[in-house]
Amino acid sequence: SWFFADRWFLSGGIEYKRDPIRDLRYRYSPGAGIGFRFYEDADRHFEVSLSAIGVREKIGGVTNESAAARWGLRYERDLLGGDMEFFHNHRLWSYVTGRRNMVADTTTGFRWDVWRDIYFNVQLDWDWESEPAPGNEQEDLTFAVGIGVDARRVVLLHRVTNFFEFCKLLGDKVNEYLGERKRRLDHRAVSD
């Protein structure tokens, strides 16, 4: 995002989405837009945006190209002195050319800082599409619970179905961190 006034910003980017369960092979959507940030301080963040996007997708075995308008909202609020965060993000798309479709994507949940860069996450994702692939439902509701590591601004979140793989990854990250910490302490002891 590029702020051109106190609260107004321009944004641009490209998004890629894939959902084999809904028979969405791919959806590329480059776009640009304008947004307004109501506030951003130590405890909260709230902004909205409106974008024009191009959409190239393969859904139900059919490739489509369309243009769409997208409304976005991002809200975050720290709770319990910053140890917990409530978040809600949503985007509403309306196709204006090509395929007739409307899309809604929402994510709402809580993130709790457990220890240092490790957090616990509970979220509800609701996706809706007015014209899904033939044989698919219009809406998809997913409840996700996970543990994540926020290291160098890279966030790792795995759904419950990948829990054991995630535990191994988390264990590797913790061991890597502890090994690095031990090396630093050993280096300090030798220096003293």
N, C-alpha and C positions, 0 to 999 in steps of 0.2 A: 504494500500500500504506500502511496505517496500523498502526503498531506499538502494541499495547496492553500489551505486556510486553517484557522484554529481547530475546527472540528471536521471539516470536509476533506475527503480523500478520494483519490482515484485508485482503482485496483485493476489488475489483469492477471491472467493465468490460464492454465489448461488443467482439466480434470480427466481422469480415466476411471471408469467403473466397469466391473464385471460381476455377473451374478448368474452362475450356471443353474441354480435352482429355479430362477425366474426366466430361464432361457435367454438371458441377455449376454451375448457373446462379448460385446464391448460397447462402450459409450464414451466417445471422446467429445469434450466440450470446451473449446477455447473461447475466451470472452474477456470483456472489459466492462467496467462500470464505475459508478460513483457511490460514495457512501457517506454516512454521517455518524460520528462517534459522540454519543450523548455524554458519556463519562468513562474515564479510565483512571483509577487511583489504586492505592495499595490493596483495597478490599473488594473492588468491583470493576466490571468492564461491561459496557453495553454499546452495541453498534448495529446499524442496519445498512443494507446496500441494495442497489438495483443495477442489474447488468444485462447487457445484450450478449448472447452467446450463440455460437454455431454448434450444431449437434450432428455428429456422425455416429450412427449406431447400427448394430446388427442384433435384432431381436426377433425371436421365432424364425430364424433362418432368412430373414429379409433385411437387406441393408437400406437404411434411410438417411437422408440428409435434410436437416431442418434448421430453422432459426428460432430462437426462443428468448423470452424475457425471464429473468430470474430475480426473485426477491430473497434476500438473506437476512437473518437475524442471529446475532451472537451475544449471549449473556453469560457472565460468570460472576459468582458472589462468594467471597470467603466467609466461612462460618467458624465458630469455636476458636477464635483468635488466629485464624489462618491455617489451622490443622485440617480443616475440611473445606471442600469447595462444592457448591452447587453449580451445575452448568446446564444450559439449554441452547442448542443450535438448531436452526431449521432453515430450509430453503424450499421455496415454492417456484416451480417452473411452469410456464405456459408457452407451448409451441405456437408460433405465429405464422410459420410457413411449413410446408412439407407435411409430415405426419401430424394428425390431430391428436394431441396428447397433453396431459397435465401431470406433473410429478410433484410429490411432496416427500422430503427427507427430513426426519427429525431425530435428534439425539438428546436425551435428558437424563441426568444422573448426578451421582455424588462421587467425589474423589477424596479419599482420606489419606493424609500423609502418615504412614506407619512408622518409618524410621529412615532418616536421611533422605536418600533419593528413591526410596521404595514406597509405593502407594497401593492402596486397595481401591478398586473401582467397581461401581454398580451403575449400570445404565440400561435404559430402555430405548431401543431404536424402532421407529415406526416409519415405514416406507409405503407410499401409495402411488399408484399409477392408473390414470383413467383408461388407458388402452394397453393393457399388458399383452404379452405374447399369448397366442391361443392356448387354452387349457390351463392358464395360470390365474391365480387370484389377484385381485386388485391391490390388496394390502399384504404387508409382511411385517410381523411384530417379532422382535428379537429382544430377549432379556439376556444381558451379558454381565458376568461377574468375573473379575480378574485381578491379578496382581501385576503391577508394572514397575519398571525401573526408569526413572527420568535421569539419564546420564548424558551430559553434554547436549541437552535439549533434544535428545532422541527418546521418544516414548515408545515403549513396547507394551502392547496389550493383546492378550490372547483370550479367546473365548473358552468357556468351560470345556468344550469338546477337545481342545488341545492342551488340557491341563497338565498332563504328565510331561509332554514335550516342553511346555513352558517351565515346569519345575526344574527340569534339567538345565534349560537356558538360564533361569534365575540363579541356580546353584553355581553354574559356570561364572556368571557375572559377579556373584558374591565372592567366590574363590579368587577371581582376578583382582577384585578390589582389595581383599585381605592380603594377597600376595604382594601387591604394589605397596600397601601400607607397611608390611613387614620389611620390604626392601628399603623404604624410607627410614624406618626406625633403626634398622641395622646400619645404614649409611650414617645416620646421626650419631649412633653409638661409636662408630669408628672415628668420626670427626672429632668427637669430644675427647 
